[in-house]
């Protein structure tokens, strides 16, 4: 019986589950966004968020090296660990937690499995701060204001036309 056992085994043996989460975690760190089943995404969130938290401890060189080794033992991919510590860690340094977002995408056609997209929150341009900063310089105008502006421009053109005709 599984009384009080809260982890999802994903119908896999321990070694298969460990390999699956390693691969999903590496791909999430490298690509910043992956699509998988909802159950795998929920398990991956509990697997990857403590690893991202370990990258934030930069108190000493020994602590950084220690956390590199710990994270490498979970991921077994040098490129993913390097990406995590050099690219992801500076972006999440000020965030207190909640580094991933799961978005449900519906059911898969073949077997009707729930599909979800899991992504790193700070690397999304749609919901991120970068879009709001880029949207600020663009001015919102009303249609009525455009007509007034067009009328004043036409009046200015006609006055300049008449002024040039008088000179000629």
N, C-alpha and C positions, 0 to 999 in steps of 0.2 A: 504494500500500500504506500501511497505517496503523501501521507499526512504531513502538512507543513512544508512540503517541498515546493518552493515557488518558482524555481527555474524551469524554463521550457527546454525540453530535451530535443525538440525538433525531429523526433523519431529517428535519432542517430546515436551511434555509439559515442563514447567520450572522445576518442581520438578523431573520429570523423567530424564531430561538432567543433572540436578545437581547430582543425584544419579549415573548416568552412568559415569560422569566424575570423581566422587569420587572413584568409583570402578576401573576404568581404571588407574587413577593416583596412587592409592595404589599398584596395581599390577605392574605398571611400576617401581615404587621405589623399591619394594621388589624383583622383578625378573630381573630388569635392562633392559629387552627387552620383548616386547609383539607384537603379530600379530593381527591386526584389519583392518577394512576398511580404505581406504585412507581419507575419510571425517572425520571419528572419530579421526584418528591420527593427522590430521591438527588442529582440535579443541582441542585435548588433549595437543598439543604443546603450544597453547596459554594459557591453563589452568595451566600447570605444571611448565613452565619456571619462571613465577614470584614467585612461591612458592620456587623454588630452589634458586632464588636470595635472598629471605628473610633469608635463612640459612647462608648467608655469613656475615651478620651484627653481629659481635661478639665484639662490642665496650665495652659493659658493661653487667653485669649479668641481669639487668632489661631488656635490649634490647633483650637478648637471650630468656628470659622467655616470653616476649611479642610476639616475632616471633614464639615461640613454640605454643602459644595459637592461633595465627592467622592461622598458617598452620594446626593446629588440627581442626579448624573450617571448613577448606576446605576439609580435608581428612577423619576426624572422625575415625581414626585408629591409636592407640597408637604405634603399632609395625612399621607401615610405617613412622610415624613421627620420631620415635627413629632412624630408619634406615637412614632417610633423614639427620638428624642432626649429627649422629655419623659416618656414612660411606660415604655418598654421599658428604656432605658439605666439608670435608677436601680435597677431590679429585678435586672439582670444585672451590676451593678458588682462584686460580690464573686465572681462565677463565673469560673473561669479559662478556660472554653471549653465547648463542647457545649451550645449554646443551643437546639437543636432536637431533637425526638424524632420518629422515624418508627415508626408502628404499622401493621402489615400488616392489611388488612381482608378479604382474600380476593379472589376473582375477580369481575369485572363480568359481568353476565348476558349482555349483547349480544355482546361480542367476546372474553370470557374473559381480559381484561387484568387484571393484578395491581393491585388498588387499595390505596392506603395513605393514612393520615392523618398529616400533618406538623403539628407544633404547637410553640409556644414553651414550653420546659420550665417556666419560672418562672410561667407563667400557667395551669397546670393545677391545679384544685382537688382532683382525685381523688388525684394522686400527690404533691401539694405539702405544704408545712409547715403550711398553714392548717387542714387537716382534722385532723392529729394534735393540734394545739393545741386545736381545738374538741372533740376526742374525749376529752381528758384530764379535764375536769370530770365527765363522765358516769361514774357508778360501776357497776362490774360486780358483780352480786349472784348468789349461789348460791341454788338453790331451797330448800335445807334452811334457810338463814338466814331466808328469807321466812316459812316456817312458824313458826319460833320467834318472830319479831317479831309475827306475827299473833296467836299464842297469848298473848303478853304484853299486847298491846293489848286482846284480849277479856277477859283477867283484870282489867285496869285498868278496863274499862267495867263489868264486873259488880260490882267493889268500889264504884265510884261510884254505881251503881244501888242497891245495898244501903244505902249511906250515905244517899242521898236518901230511901229508903223509911223508914229508921229515924227520920229527922228529921220526916217527915210523920206 
